[in-house]
Amino acid sequence: MKHWISRWLAGVAFLHTVFAVVVMGPVMLTMLRSGLLNTARGMTEAATTWFFLFGLLLALFAIPVHALEKAGTALPKSIGWGLLGMAALGVVLMPDSGFWLVFPPAFAILLRKSAGPMDAGKVRGVGAA
């Protein structure tokens, strides 16, 4: 399947965000009704904020990964190592979590053959004009 890593990451981001809305929805609604400004004062509100924002961040991260995959450019090993480190630390800190879902794309990136140095000019909209 082509471009599966970016789609996997986007899917995990979607599930993460849906879970945040479903499970933490009441806290989010209270924050919204309070006007959002300075509403993440307690640990519950802070955890809700970070949980929701991490899903959005992961979705944003999937966009450039998709662009690289679509261009046929090998993903940098540093992305694989970063994902692997994040997943490992997340699983150690919270074994009952979705961090396990980050291992497949991390290993896929690390186990793929490198295509040599990445040329940013190959990716449309990236690099020099």
Secondary structure, 3 states (H helix, E strand, C coil): CCCHHHHHHHHHHHHHHHHHHHHHHHHHHHHHHCCCCCCCCCHHHHHHHHHHHHHHHHHHHHHHHHHHHHCCCCCCHHHHHHHHHHHHHHHHHCCCCHHHHHHHHHHHHHHCCCCCCCCHHHCCCCCCC
